[in-house]
């Protein structure tokens, strides 16, 4: 099977839905970087700096660290989804980045942003 045999509308819809979900999730833990609109930064936690004790300050830093870790994973996935959407527009979707063979439909259904076939999964 070639990527011409794929239902590209189906996969594009799935990818667009996932992209919207990812952006929504990113907004809960981060915000757009004002210096680079393609980048996200973790939201600082709200705390009263003048009245905060050491435990509150530590909790604030811990929450910020958790937001940053979650944000990083979401950004990576968003990049994968955006790359897959771009491949659809360039008619390169569904081709393994390593062996250049078609990616199995069952793999794409499980992960529409997959860039490799099952044999070359990371």
C-alpha distances in whole Angstrom, upper triangle without the diagonal:
4,7,8,6,8,12,14,17,17,16,18,21,20,21,24,25,25,27,30,30,30,33,35,35,36,39,40,41,41,41,40,42,44,44,40,38,35,37,38,41,42,45,48,50,53,56,60,60,64,65,62,63,61,59,58,57,55,53,52,51,49,47,46,45,43,42,41,38,37,36,35,32,31,31,29,26,27,26,23,22,24,22,18,20,21,17,16,19,18,15,14,13,10,10,13,16,17,15,12,9,7,9,9,9,12,13,13,15,17,18,16,18,16,16,15,13,15,16,17,19,22
4,5,6,7,11,12,15,16,15,17,20,19,19,22,24,24,25,28,29,29,31,33,34,34,37,39,39,39,39,38,39,42,41,37,36,32,34,36,39,41,43,47,49,52,55,58,59,63,63,60,62,60,58,57,56,54,52,51,49,48,46,45,43,42,40,39,37,36,35,33,31,30,30,27,25,25,24,21,20,21,19,16,17,18,14,13,16,15,11,10,10,8,8,11,14,16,13,11,8,6,9,10,10,14,14,13,15,18,18,16,17,15,15,14,13,15,17,17,19,22
4,5,5,9,8,12,13,11,13,16,16,16,19,21,21,21,24,26,26,27,30,31,31,34,36,36,36,36,34,36,38,38,34,32,29,31,32,36,37,40,43,45,48,52,55,56,60,60,57,59,57,55,54,53,51,49,48,47,45,43,42,41,39,37,36,35,33,32,31,28,27,27,24,22,22,21,18,17,18,16,13,14,14,11,9,12,11,8,7,6,5,7,10,13,15,14,11,9,6,8,10,10,13,13,11,13,16,15,13,14,13,13,13,12,15,17,17,18,21
4,6,8,8,12,13,13,14,17,18,18,20,22,23,23,26,27,28,29,32,33,33,35,38,38,38,38,36,38,40,40,36,34,31,33,35,38,40,42,46,48,51,54,58,58,62,62,60,61,60,58,56,55,54,52,51,50,48,46,45,44,42,40,39,38,36,35,33,31,30,29,27,25,25,24,21,20,20,18,15,15,16,12,10,12,12,8,9,9,9,10,14,16,19,17,14,13,10,12,13,12,16,16,14,16,19,18,15,17,17,16,17,16,19,21,21,22,25
4,7,9,12,12,12,14,16,17,18,20,22,22,24,26,27,28,30,32,33,34,36,38,39,39,39,38,39,42,42,38,36,33,35,36,39,41,43,47,48,51,54,58,59,63,63,60,62,60,58,57,56,54,52,51,50,48,46,45,44,42,41,40,38,36,35,34,32,30,30,28,26,25,25,22,20,21,20,16,17,18,15,13,15,15,12,12,11,10,12,15,18,20,18,16,13,10,11,11,10,14,15,13,14,17,17,15,17,17,17,17,16,18,20,21,22,25
4,6,9,9,8,11,13,13,14,17,18,19,20,22,24,24,26,28,29,30,32,34,35,35,35,34,36,39,39,35,33,30,32,33,36,37,39,43,45,47,51,54,55,59,59,57,58,57,55,53,52,51,49,47,46,45,43,42,41,38,37,36,35,32,32,31,28,27,27,25,22,22,22,19,17,18,17,13,14,15,13,10,13,14,11,11,9,8,11,14,17,19,18,16,14,10,10,10,8,11,12,10,11,14,14,11,14,14,15,15,14,17,19,20,20,23
4,6,5,7,9,10,11,13,14,16,17,19,20,22,23,25,26,27,29,31,33,34,34,34,33,35,38,38,34,32,29,31,32,35,36,38,42,44,46,50,53,54,58,58,56,57,56,54,52,52,50,48,47,46,44,42,41,40,38,36,36,34,32,31,31,28,26,26,25,22,22,22,19,17,18,18,14,13,16,14,11,13,15,12,13,11,10,14,17,19,22,22,19,17,13,13,13,10,13,14,11,11,14,14,11,14,15,17,18,17,19,22,22,22,25
4,5,5,6,8,10,10,12,14,15,16,18,20,21,22,24,25,26,28,30,32,31,31,30,32,34,35,31,28,26,28,29,32,34,36,40,41,44,47,51,52,55,56,53,55,54,52,50,49,48,46,44,44,42,40,39,38,36,34,34,32,30,29,28,26,24,24,23,20,19,19,17,14,15,14,11,10,12,10,7,10,12,9,11,8,9,13,16,18,21,21,18,17,14,13,14,11,14,14,11,11,15,14,10,12,14,15,17,17,19,22,22,21,24
4,6,5,6,9,10,10,12,14,15,16,18,20,21,23,24,25,27,29,31,31,30,29,32,34,34,31,28,26,28,29,32,33,35,39,40,43,46,50,51,54,55,53,54,53,51,49,49,48,45,44,43,42,39,38,38,36,34,34,33,30,29,29,26,24,24,23,20,19,20,18,15,15,16,13,11,13,13,9,11,14,12,14,11,13,16,19,21,24,25,22,21,17,17,17,14,16,17,13,13,16,15,12,14,16,18,20,20,22,25,25,24,26
4,6,5,6,9,10,11,12,14,16,17,18,20,21,23,24,26,28,29,30,30,29,32,34,35,32,29,26,28,28,32,33,34,38,39,41,45,48,50,53,54,51,53,52,50,48,47,46,44,42,42,40,38,37,37,34,32,32,31,28,27,28,25,23,23,23,19,18,20,17,14,16,16,13,12,15,14,11,14,16,14,15,12,13,16,19,21,24,24,22,20,17,15,15,12,13,14,11,10,13,13,10,13,15,17,19,19,20,24,24,22,25
4,5,5,6,9,10,11,12,14,15,16,18,20,21,22,24,26,27,27,28,27,29,32,32,29,26,23,25,26,29,30,32,35,37,39,43,46,48,51,51,49,51,49,47,45,45,44,41,40,39,38,35,35,34,32,30,29,28,25,25,24,22,20,20,19,16,15,16,14,11,12,13,9,9,12,11,9,12,14,13,13,9,10,14,16,18,21,21,19,18,15,13,13,10,12,12,8,8,11,10,6,9,11,13,15,16,18,21,20,19,21
4,5,5,6,9,10,10,12,14,15,16,18,20,21,23,25,26,26,26,24,27,29,30,26,23,21,23,24,27,28,30,34,36,38,42,45,46,50,50,48,50,49,47,45,44,43,41,39,38,37,35,34,33,31,29,29,28,25,24,24,22,19,19,18,15,14,15,13,10,10,11,8,6,10,10,7,9,12,12,13,10,12,15,17,18,22,23,20,20,17,15,16,14,16,15,11,11,14,12,8,10,13,14,17,18,20,23,23,21,23
4,5,5,6,9,10,11,12,14,15,17,18,20,21,23,25,25,25,24,27,29,31,27,24,22,24,24,27,28,30,33,35,37,40,44,45,49,49,47,49,48,46,44,43,42,40,38,38,37,34,33,33,31,28,29,28,25,24,24,22,19,20,20,16,15,16,15,11,12,14,12,10,13,14,11,13,16,15,16,13,15,18,20,22,25,26,24,23,20,18,18,15,17,16,13,12,14,13,10,12,15,17,20,21,22,26,25,23,25
4,6,5,6,9,10,11,12,14,16,17,18,20,22,23,24,24,24,27,29,30,27,24,22,23,23,26,27,28,32,33,35,39,42,44,47,47,45,47,46,43,41,41,40,37,36,36,34,31,31,31,28,26,26,25,22,21,22,19,17,18,17,14,13,15,13,10,12,14,11,10,14,14,12,15,17,17,17,13,14,17,19,20,24,25,23,22,19,16,16,14,14,14,10,9,11,10,7,9,12,15,18,19,20,23,23,20,22
4,5,5,6,9,10,10,12,14,15,16,18,20,21,21,22,21,24,26,27,24,21,18,20,20,23,24,26,29,31,34,37,41,42,45,46,43,45,44,42,40,39,38,36,34,34,32,30,29,28,26,24,24,23,20,19,19,17,14,15,14,11,10,11,10,6,8,10,8,7,11,11,10,12,15,15,15,12,13,16,17,18,22,23,21,21,18,16,17,15,15,14,11,11,12,9,6,7,11,13,16,18,19,22,21,19,20
4,5,5,6,9,10,11,12,14,15,17,19,21,20,20,19,22,24,26,22,19,17,19,19,22,23,25,28,30,32,36,39,40,44,44,42,44,43,42,39,39,38,36,34,34,32,30,29,29,26,24,24,24,21,19,20,18,15,15,16,13,10,12,12,8,9,12,10,8,11,13,12,13,16,17,17,14,16,19,21,21,25,26,24,24,22,20,20,18,19,18,14,14,15,13,10,11,14,16,20,21,23,26,25,23,23
4,5,5,6,9,10,11,12,14,16,17,19,20,20,20,23,25,27,24,21,19,20,20,23,23,24,28,29,31,34,38,39,43,43,41,43,42,40,38,37,37,34,32,32,31,28,27,28,25,23,23,23,19,18,20,18,14,16,16,13,11,14,14,10,12,14,13,11,15,16,15,16,20,20,20,17,18,21,23,23,27,28,27,26,23,21,21,19,19,18,15,14,14,13,11,12,15,18,21,22,23,27,26,23,24
4,5,5,6,9,10,10,12,14,16,17,18,18,18,21,24,26,22,20,17,18,17,20,20,22,26,27,29,33,36,37,41,41,39,40,39,37,35,35,34,31,30,30,28,25,25,25,22,20,20,19,16,15,16,14,11,12,13,9,8,12,11,8,10,13,11,11,14,16,15,17,20,20,20,16,17,20,21,21,24,26,25,25,22,20,20,18,18,16,13,13,12,10,9,10,13,16,19,20,21,24,23,20,21
4,5,5,6,9,10,10,12,15,16,16,16,15,18,21,22,19,16,14,15,14,18,18,20,24,25,28,31,35,36,39,40,38,39,39,37,35,34,33,31,29,29,27,25,24,24,22,19,19,19,16,14,15,13,10,10,12,9,6,9,10,7,8,11,11,10,13,15,14,16,18,19,19,16,18,21,21,21,25,27,25,26,23,21,22,20,20,18,16,16,15,13,11,10,14,16,19,22,23,26,24,22,21
4,5,5,6,9,10,11,13,15,15,15,15,18,20,22,20,16,15,16,15,18,18,19,23,24,26,30,33,35,38,38,36,39,38,36,34,33,33,30,28,28,27,24,23,24,22,19,20,20,16,15,17,15,12,13,14,12,9,13,13,10,11,15,14,13,16,18,17,18,21,22,22,20,21,24,25,25,28,30,29,29,27,24,25,23,23,21,19,18,18,16,14,14,18,20,23,25,26,29,28,25,25
4,5,5,6,9,10,11,13,14,15,16,19,22,24,21,18,17,17,15,18,17,18,22,23,25,28,32,33,37,37,35,36,36,34,31,31,30,28,26,26,25,22,21,22,19,17,18,18,14,13,15,14,10,12,14,11,10,13,14,11,13,16,16,15,18,20,19,21,24,24,24,21,22,25,25,26,29,31,30,30,27,24,25,23,22,21,18,17,17,15,14,14,17,20,23,25,25,29,27,24,24
4,5,5,6,9,10,11,12,13,13,16,19,21,18,16,14,13,12,14,14,16,19,21,23,27,30,31,35,35,33,35,34,32,30,29,28,26,24,24,23,20,19,19,17,14,15,14,11,10,12,10,6,8,10,8,6,10,11,9,11,14,14,14,17,19,19,20,23,24,23,20,22,24,24,24,26,29,28,29,27,24,24,23,22,20,18,18,17,14,14,13,16,18,21,24,24,27,25,22,21
4,5,5,6,9,10,10,10,10,14,16,18,16,13,12,12,10,13,13,14,18,20,22,25,29,30,33,34,32,34,33,32,29,28,28,26,24,24,23,20,19,19,17,14,15,15,12,10,12,12,8,9,12,10,8,11,13,11,11,15,16,15,17,20,20,21,23,25,24,22,24,26,26,26,29,31,30,31,29,26,27,26,26,24,21,21,20,18,17,16,19,21,24,27,27,30,28,25,24
4,5,5,7,9,10,11,12,16,18,21,19,16,15,15,12,14,14,14,18,18,20,24,27,29,32,32,30,33,32,30,28,27,27,25,23,23,22,19,18,19,17,14,16,16,13,11,14,14,10,12,15,13,11,15,16,14,15,19,19,18,20,23,23,24,26,28,27,25,26,29,29,29,32,34,33,34,31,29,29,28,27,25,23,22,21,19,19,18,21,24,27,29,29,32,31,27,27
4,5,5,7,9,11,13,16,19,21,19,17,16,14,12,13,12,12,16,16,19,22,26,27,31,31,28,30,30,28,25,25,24,22,20,20,19,16,15,16,14,11,13,13,9,9,12,11,8,10,13,11,11,14,16,14,16,19,19,19,22,24,24,25,28,29,28,25,26,29,28,28,31,33,33,33,31,28,29,27,26,24,23,22,20,18,19,18,21,23,26,28,28,31,29,26,25
4,5,6,6,7,9,12,15,17,15,13,12,11,8,9,9,10,14,15,18,21,25,26,29,30,27,29,28,27,24,24,23,21,19,19,18,15,14,14,13,9,10,11,8,6,9,10,7,8,11,11,9,12,15,14,15,18,19,19,21,23,24,25,27,29,28,25,27,29,28,27,30,33,32,33,32,29,30,29,28,26,24,24,22,20,20,18,21,23,26,28,29,31,29,26,24
4,6,5,6,8,12,14,17,16,13,13,12,9,10,9,9,12,14,16,19,23,24,27,28,26,28,28,26,24,23,23,21,18,19,19,15,14,16,14,11,12,14,11,9,13,13,10,11,15,14,13,16,18,17,17,20,22,21,23,26,26,27,29,31,30,28,30,32,32,31,33,36,36,37,35,32,33,32,31,29,27,26,25,23,23,21,24,26,29,32,32,35,33,29,28
4,6,8,11,14,17,20,19,17,17,15,11,11,9,8,11,12,14,17,21,22,26,26,24,26,26,24,21,21,21,18,16,17,16,13,12,14,12,9,11,13,10,9,13,13,11,13,16,16,15,18,20,19,20,23,24,24,26,28,29,30,32,33,33,30,31,34,33,32,35,38,37,38,36,33,34,33,32,29,28,27,26,24,24,23,25,28,30,33,33,36,33,30,29
4,7,11,13,16,18,17,16,16,13,9,8,6,6,9,10,12,16,19,20,24,24,22,24,23,21,19,18,18,16,13,14,13,10,9,10,9,5,8,10,7,6,10,11,10,11,14,15,14,17,19,19,20,23,24,24,26,28,29,30,32,34,33,30,32,33,33,31,34,37,37,38,36,33,34,33,32,30,28,28,26,24,24,23,25,27,30,32,32,35,32,29,27
4,7,9,12,14,14,12,13,10,6,5,4,5,8,10,13,16,20,20,24,25,23,25,24,23,20,19,19,17,15,15,15,12,10,12,11,7,8,11,9,7,10,12,10,10,14,15,14,16,19,19,19,21,23,23,24,27,28,29,31,33,32,30,31,33,32,31,33,37,36,37,36,33,35,34,33,30,29,29,27,25,25,23,25,27,30,32,33,35,32,29,27
4,6,9,12,11,10,11,9,5,6,6,6,10,12,14,18,21,21,25,26,24,27,26,26,23,21,22,20,17,17,18,15,13,15,15,11,11,14,13,10,12,15,12,12,15,16,14,16,19,19,18,21,23,23,24,27,28,28,30,32,31,30,32,33,33,31,34,37,37,38,37,34,36,35,35,32,30,30,29,26,26,24,26,27,31,34,35,37,34,31,29
4,6,9,8,6,7,6,4,6,9,10,13,16,18,21,24,24,27,29,27,30,29,29,26,24,25,24,20,20,21,18,16,17,17,14,13,16,15,11,13,15,13,11,15,16,14,15,18,18,16,19,22,21,21,25,26,25,27,30,29,28,30,32,32,30,33,36,35,37,35,33,35,34,34,32,29,30,29,26,25,23,26,26,30,33,34,36,33,31,29
4,5,5,6,7,5,5,6,9,10,13,16,18,21,24,23,27,29,27,29,29,29,26,24,24,24,20,19,21,19,16,17,18,15,13,16,16,12,13,16,15,12,16,18,15,16,19,20,18,20,23,23,23,26,28,27,28,31,30,30,32,33,32,30,33,36,35,38,37,35,37,36,36,33,31,32,31,28,27,25,27,27,31,34,35,37,34,32,29
4,6,6,9,9,9,9,12,13,14,18,19,22,24,24,27,29,28,31,30,31,28,26,27,26,22,22,24,22,18,20,21,18,16,20,20,16,17,20,18,16,19,21,18,19,22,23,21,23,26,25,24,28,29,28,30,33,32,32,34,35,35,33,36,39,38,40,39,38,40,39,40,37,34,35,35,31,30,28,30,30,34,37,39,40,37,35,33
4,7,9,8,10,10,14,15,17,20,22,25,27,26,29,31,30,32,32,32,30,27,28,28,24,23,25,23,20,21,22,19,17,20,21,17,17,21,19,16,19,21,19,18,22,23,21,22,26,25,24,27,29,28,29,32,32,31,34,35,34,32,34,38,37,39,39,37,40,39,40,37,35,36,35,32,31,28,30,30,33,37,38,40,36,34,32
4,5,5,8,10,14,15,18,21,23,26,29,28,31,33,32,34,33,33,31,28,29,28,25,24,25,23,20,21,22,19,17,19,19,15,15,18,17,14,16,18,16,15,19,19,17,19,22,21,20,24,26,24,25,29,28,28,30,31,31,28,31,34,33,36,35,33,36,36,36,33,31,33,32,28,27,24,26,26,29,33,35,36,33,31,29
4,5,7,10,14,15,18,21,23,26,29,29,32,34,32,35,34,34,31,29,30,29,25,25,26,24,20,21,22,18,17,19,19,15,15,18,16,13,15,17,14,14,17,17,15,17,20,19,18,22,23,22,24,27,26,26,29,30,30,28,31,34,33,35,34,32,34,34,34,32,29,30,30,26,25,22,25,25,29,32,34,36,32,31,29
4,7,10,14,16,19,22,24,28,31,30,34,36,34,36,35,34,32,30,30,29,26,25,25,23,20,21,21,18,16,18,17,13,13,15,13,10,12,14,11,10,14,14,11,14,17,16,15,19,20,20,21,24,23,23,25,26,26,24,27,30,29,31,30,28,31,30,31,28,26,27,27,23,22,19,21,21,25,28,30,32,29,27,25
4,7,10,13,16,19,22,25,28,27,31,32,30,32,31,31,29,26,26,25,23,21,22,20,17,17,18,15,12,14,14,10,10,13,11,8,11,13,11,10,14,15,13,15,18,18,18,21,23,23,24,26,25,25,27,27,27,25,27,31,30,32,31,29,32,31,32,29,27,28,27,23,23,20,22,22,25,29,30,32,29,26,24
4,7,9,12,15,18,21,24,24,28,29,27,29,28,28,25,23,23,22,19,18,19,16,14,14,14,11,9,12,11,8,9,11,10,8,11,13,11,12,15,16,15,17,20,20,20,23,25,25,26,29,28,26,28,29,29,27,29,33,32,34,33,31,32,32,32,29,27,28,27,23,23,20,23,23,26,30,31,33,30,27,25
4,6,9,12,15,18,21,21,24,26,24,26,25,24,22,20,20,19,16,15,15,14,10,11,12,9,7,11,11,8,9,12,11,10,13,15,14,15,18,19,18,21,23,23,24,27,28,29,30,32,31,30,31,32,31,29,32,35,35,37,36,33,35,35,34,31,30,31,29,26,26,23,25,26,29,32,33,35,32,29,27
4,6,9,12,15,18,18,22,23,21,23,22,21,18,17,16,15,12,11,12,10,7,8,9,6,5,9,9,6,9,12,11,11,14,16,15,17,20,20,20,23,25,25,26,29,30,31,32,35,33,31,33,34,33,31,33,37,37,38,37,34,36,36,35,32,30,31,29,26,27,24,26,27,30,33,33,35,32,30,27
4,6,9,12,15,16,20,21,18,21,20,19,17,15,16,14,11,11,12,9,7,10,10,7,8,11,11,9,12,15,14,14,17,19,18,20,23,23,23,25,28,28,29,31,33,33,35,37,36,34,36,37,36,35,37,40,40,41,40,37,39,38,37,34,33,33,31,29,29,27,29,30,33,36,36,39,36,33,30
4,6,9,12,12,16,17,15,17,17,16,14,12,13,12,8,9,11,8,6,9,11,9,9,13,13,12,15,17,17,17,20,22,21,23,26,26,26,29,31,31,32,35,36,37,38,41,39,38,39,40,39,37,40,43,43,45,43,41,42,41,40,38,36,36,34,32,32,30,32,34,36,39,39,41,38,35,33
4,6,10,11,14,15,12,15,15,14,11,10,11,9,6,8,9,7,6,10,11,9,11,14,14,14,17,19,19,20,22,24,23,25,28,28,29,31,33,33,35,37,38,39,41,43,42,40,41,42,41,40,42,45,45,47,45,42,43,43,41,39,38,37,35,33,34,32,34,36,38,41,41,43,40,37,34
4,7,9,12,12,11,14,15,14,10,10,12,11,8,10,12,10,10,14,14,13,15,18,18,17,20,23,22,23,26,27,26,29,31,31,32,34,36,36,37,40,41,42,44,46,45,43,44,45,45,43,45,49,49,50,48,45,46,46,44,42,41,40,38,36,37,35,37,39,42,44,44,46,44,40,38
4,6,9,9,7,10,12,11,8,8,11,10,7,10,12,11,11,15,16,15,17,20,20,20,23,25,25,26,29,30,30,32,34,35,35,38,39,39,41,44,45,45,47,49,48,46,47,49,47,46,48,51,52,53,52,48,49,49,47,45,44,43,41,39,40,38,40,42,44,47,47,49,46,43,40
4,6,6,6,9,12,12,9,9,13,12,10,13,15,15,15,18,19,19,21,23,24,24,26,29,29,29,32,34,33,35,38,38,38,41,43,43,44,47,48,48,50,52,51,49,51,52,51,50,51,55,55,56,55,52,53,52,51,48,47,47,45,43,44,42,44,45,48,51,50,52,50,47,44
4,6,5,9,10,12,9,8,12,12,10,12,15,15,15,18,20,19,20,23,24,24,26,29,29,29,32,34,34,35,38,39,39,41,43,43,44,47,49,49,51,53,52,50,51,52,51,49,51,55,55,56,56,53,54,53,52,49,48,48,46,44,45,42,44,46,48,51,51,52,50,47,44
4,6,9,11,13,11,10,14,15,14,15,18,19,18,21,23,23,24,27,28,28,30,33,33,33,36,38,37,39,42,42,42,45,47,47,48,51,52,53,54,57,55,54,55,56,55,53,55,58,59,60,59,56,57,57,56,53,52,52,50,47,48,46,48,49,52,55,54,56,53,50,47
4,6,10,11,9,10,13,14,13,16,18,18,19,21,23,23,25,27,28,28,31,33,33,34,37,38,38,40,43,43,43,46,48,48,49,52,53,54,55,57,56,54,55,57,55,54,56,59,59,61,60,57,58,57,55,53,52,52,49,47,48,47,49,50,52,55,54,56,54,50,48
4,7,8,6,6,10,10,10,12,14,15,16,18,20,20,22,24,25,26,28,30,30,31,34,35,36,37,40,40,41,43,45,46,47,49,51,51,53,55,54,52,53,54,52,51,53,56,56,58,57,54,54,54,52,50,49,49,46,44,46,44,46,47,49,52,51,53,50,47,44
4,6,5,6,9,10,11,13,14,15,17,19,20,21,23,25,26,27,29,31,32,33,35,37,37,39,41,42,43,45,47,47,49,51,52,53,55,57,55,53,54,55,53,52,53,57,57,59,58,54,55,55,53,50,50,50,47,45,47,45,46,48,50,52,52,53,51,47,44
4,6,5,6,9,10,11,12,14,15,16,18,20,21,23,24,25,27,29,30,31,33,35,36,37,39,41,41,43,45,46,47,50,51,52,53,55,53,52,52,53,51,50,51,54,55,56,56,52,53,53,51,49,48,48,45,44,45,43,45,46,48,50,49,51,48,45,42
4,5,5,6,9,10,10,12,14,15,16,18,20,21,22,24,26,27,28,30,32,33,34,36,38,39,40,42,44,45,46,48,50,51,52,54,52,50,50,51,50,48,49,53,54,55,54,50,51,51,49,46,46,46,43,41,43,41,43,44,46,48,47,49,46,43,40
4,5,5,6,9,10,10,12,14,15,16,18,20,21,22,24,26,27,28,30,32,32,34,36,37,38,40,42,43,44,46,48,49,50,52,50,48,49,50,49,47,49,52,53,54,53,49,50,50,48,45,45,45,42,40,42,40,42,43,45,47,47,48,46,43,40
4,5,5,6,9,10,11,12,14,15,17,19,20,21,23,25,26,27,29,31,31,33,35,36,37,39,41,41,43,45,46,47,49,51,49,47,48,49,47,46,47,50,51,52,52,49,49,49,48,45,44,44,42,40,41,39,41,42,44,46,46,47,45,42,39
4,5,5,6,9,10,11,12,14,15,17,18,20,21,23,24,25,27,29,30,32,34,35,36,38,39,40,42,44,45,47,48,50,48,46,46,47,45,44,45,48,49,50,50,46,47,47,45,43,42,42,40,38,39,37,39,40,42,44,43,45,42,39,36
4,5,5,6,9,10,10,12,14,15,16,18,20,21,22,24,26,27,28,30,32,33,34,36,38,39,40,42,44,45,46,48,46,44,44,46,44,43,44,47,48,49,48,45,45,45,43,41,40,40,37,35,37,35,37,38,40,43,42,43,41,38,35
4,5,5,6,9,10,11,12,14,15,16,18,20,21,22,24,26,26,28,30,31,32,34,36,37,38,40,42,43,44,46,44,42,43,44,43,41,43,46,47,48,47,44,45,44,43,40,40,39,37,35,36,34,36,37,39,42,41,43,41,37,35
4,5,5,6,9,10,10,12,14,15,16,19,20,21,23,25,25,27,29,30,31,33,35,36,37,39,41,42,43,45,43,41,42,43,41,39,41,44,45,46,45,42,43,43,42,39,38,39,36,34,35,33,34,36,38,40,40,41,39,35,32
4,5,5,6,9,10,11,12,14,15,17,18,20,21,23,24,26,28,29,30,32,34,35,36,38,40,41,42,44,42,40,40,41,39,38,39,42,43,44,44,40,41,41,39,36,36,36,33,32,33,31,33,34,36,38,37,39,36,33,30
4,5,5,6,9,10,11,12,14,16,16,18,20,21,22,24,26,27,28,30,32,33,34,36,38,39,40,42,40,38,38,40,38,37,39,42,42,43,42,39,40,39,38,35,35,34,32,30,31,30,31,33,35,37,36,38,36,33,30
4,5,5,6,9,10,10,12,14,15,16,18,20,20,22,24,25,26,28,30,31,32,34,36,37,38,40,38,36,37,38,37,35,37,40,41,42,41,38,39,39,38,35,34,34,32,29,31,29,30,31,34,36,36,38,35,32,29
4,5,5,6,9,10,11,13,14,15,17,19,20,21,23,25,26,27,29,30,31,33,35,36,37,39,37,35,36,37,35,33,35,38,39,40,39,36,37,37,36,33,33,33,30,28,29,27,28,30,31,34,34,35,32,29,26
4,5,5,6,8,10,11,12,14,16,17,18,20,22,23,24,26,28,29,30,32,34,35,36,38,36,34,34,35,33,32,34,37,38,39,38,34,35,35,33,30,30,30,27,25,27,25,26,28,30,32,32,33,31,28,25
4,5,5,6,8,10,10,12,14,15,16,18,20,21,22,24,26,26,28,30,31,33,34,36,34,32,33,34,33,31,33,36,37,38,37,34,35,34,33,30,29,29,27,25,26,24,25,27,29,32,32,34,31,28,25
4,6,5,6,9,10,10,12,14,15,16,19,20,21,22,24,25,27,29,30,31,33,34,32,31,31,32,31,29,31,34,35,36,35,32,34,34,33,29,29,29,27,24,25,23,24,25,28,31,31,32,29,26,24
4,5,5,7,9,10,11,13,14,16,17,19,20,22,23,25,26,28,29,31,32,33,31,29,30,30,29,27,29,32,33,34,33,30,31,31,30,27,26,27,24,22,23,21,22,23,25,28,28,29,26,23,20
4,5,5,6,9,10,11,12,14,16,17,18,20,21,23,24,26,27,29,30,32,30,28,28,29,28,27,28,32,32,33,32,29,29,29,28,25,24,24,22,20,21,19,21,22,24,27,26,28,26,23,20
4,6,5,6,9,10,10,12,14,15,16,18,20,21,22,24,26,27,28,30,28,26,27,28,27,26,28,31,31,33,31,28,30,29,28,25,24,25,23,20,21,18,20,22,24,27,27,29,27,23,21
4,5,5,6,9,10,11,13,14,15,17,19,20,21,23,25,26,27,29,27,25,26,26,25,23,25,28,29,30,29,27,28,28,27,24,23,24,22,19,20,17,19,19,22,25,25,27,24,21,18
4,5,5,6,9,10,11,12,14,16,17,19,20,21,23,25,26,27,25,23,23,24,23,21,23,26,27,28,27,24,25,25,24,21,20,21,18,16,17,15,16,17,19,22,22,24,21,18,16
4,5,5,6,9,10,10,12,14,15,16,18,20,21,23,24,26,24,22,22,24,23,22,24,27,27,28,27,24,25,24,23,20,19,20,18,15,16,13,15,17,20,22,23,25,23,19,18
4,5,5,6,9,10,10,12,14,15,16,18,20,21,22,24,22,21,22,23,22,21,23,26,26,27,26,24,25,25,25,22,20,21,20,16,16,14,16,16,19,23,23,25,23,20,18
4,5,5,6,9,10,11,13,14,15,17,19,20,21,23,20,19,19,20,19,17,20,23,23,24,23,21,23,23,22,19,18,19,18,14,15,11,13,13,16,19,20,22,19,16,14
4,5,5,6,9,10,11,12,14,15,17,19,20,21,19,17,17,19,18,17,19,22,22,23,22,19,20,20,19,16,15,16,14,11,11,9,10,12,15,18,18,21,18,15,14
4,5,5,6,8,10,10,12,14,15,17,18,20,18,16,18,19,19,18,21,24,23,24,23,20,22,21,21,18,16,17,16,13,12,9,12,13,17,20,21,23,21,18,17
4,5,5,6,9,10,10,12,14,15,16,18,16,15,17,17,17,15,18,21,21,22,21,19,21,21,22,18,16,18,17,14,13,9,12,12,15,18,20,22,19,17,16
4,6,5,6,9,10,11,13,15,15,16,14,12,13,14,14,13,16,18,18,19,18,15,17,17,18,15,13,15,14,10,10,6,8,8,12,15,16,19,16,14,13
4,5,5,6,9,10,11,13,14,15,14,11,13,15,15,15,18,20,19,20,18,16,17,17,17,15,12,13,13,10,8,5,9,10,13,16,18,20,18,16,16
4,5,5,6,9,10,11,12,14,13,12,14,16,16,15,19,21,20,21,19,18,20,19,20,18,15,17,17,13,11,8,11,12,15,18,21,23,20,19,19
4,5,5,6,9,10,10,12,10,9,12,13,13,12,15,18,16,18,17,15,18,18,19,16,14,16,17,13,11,8,10,9,13,16,18,20,18,16,16
4,5,5,6,9,10,10,9,7,9,10,12,11,15,17,15,16,14,12,15,14,16,13,10,13,14,10,8,5,8,7,11,14,16,19,17,15,16
4,5,5,7,9,10,10,8,11,13,15,15,18,20,18,19,16,15,17,16,18,16,13,14,16,13,9,8,11,11,15,17,20,22,20,19,20
4,5,5,6,9,8,8,12,13,15,14,18,19,17,18,17,16,19,18,21,18,15,18,19,16,12,11,13,12,15,18,21,23,21,20,21
4,5,5,6,5,5,8,9,11,11,15,16,13,15,13,13,16,16,18,16,13,16,18,15,11,10,11,10,13,15,18,20,18,18,19
4,5,5,6,5,8,10,13,14,18,18,15,16,14,13,16,15,17,16,13,15,17,15,11,11,12,12,15,16,19,22,20,20,21
4,6,8,8,12,13,16,16,20,21,18,19,17,17,19,18,21,20,16,18,21,18,14,14,16,15,18,20,23,25,23,23,24
4,5,8,11,12,15,14,18,18,15,16,15,16,19,19,22,20,17,20,22,19,16,15,16,14,17,19,22,24,22,22,24
4,6,9,10,13,14,17,17,13,14,12,14,16,16,19,18,15,18,20,18,15,14,15,14,16,17,20,22,21,21,23
4,7,6,9,10,13,13,10,11,10,11,14,15,18,16,14,17,19,16,13,12,12,10,12,14,17,19,17,18,20
4,6,9,10,13,14,11,11,9,9,12,11,14,13,10,13,15,13,10,9,9,8,10,12,15,17,16,16,18
4,7,9,12,12,9,8,6,5,8,8,11,10,7,11,13,11,9,9,8,7,8,9,12,14,13,14,16
4,6,9,8,5,6,4,5,9,11,13,12,10,14,15,13,12,11,9,7,7,8,11,13,12,13,15
4,5,6,5,5,6,6,9,12,14,11,11,15,15,13,13,11,8,6,4,5,9,10,8,10,12
4,6,6,8,10,9,13,15,17,14,14,17,17,15,14,12,10,6,6,8,12,11,9,10,12
4,6,8,11,11,14,17,18,15,16,19,19,17,17,15,12,9,7,8,11,10,7,10,11
4,5,9,10,13,16,18,15,16,20,20,18,18,17,14,11,8,8,11,9,8,11,14
4,7,9,12,15,17,15,15,19,20,18,17,16,13,10,9,9,12,12,11,13,16
4,6,9,12,15,13,13,17,18,17,16,16,13,11,9,8,11,10,11,13,16
4,6,9,12,11,10,13,15,14,13,14,11,10,9,7,10,11,12,13,17
4,6,9,7,7,10,12,11,10,11,8,8,6,4,7,9,10,10,14
4,5,5,6,9,10,11,11,12,10,11,9,6,7,10,11,12,15
4,5,5,6,9,10,9,12,10,12,11,9,10,13,15,14,17
4,5,5,6,9,10,12,11,13,12,10,9,13,15,13,17
4,5,5,6,8,9,7,10,9,7,7,11,11,10,13
4,5,5,4,7,6,9,9,9,10,13,13,12,15
4,6,6,9,9,12,13,12,12,16,17,15,17
4,6,9,9,12,13,12,11,15,15,13,15
4,5,5,9,10,11,11,14,14,11,13
4,6,9,11,12,13,16,15,13,15
4,6,9,11,13,16,14,12,13
4,6,8,9,12,10,8,10
4,7,10,12,9,8,10
4,7,8,6,6,8
4,5,5,6,10
4,5,5,9
4,6,9
4,6
4
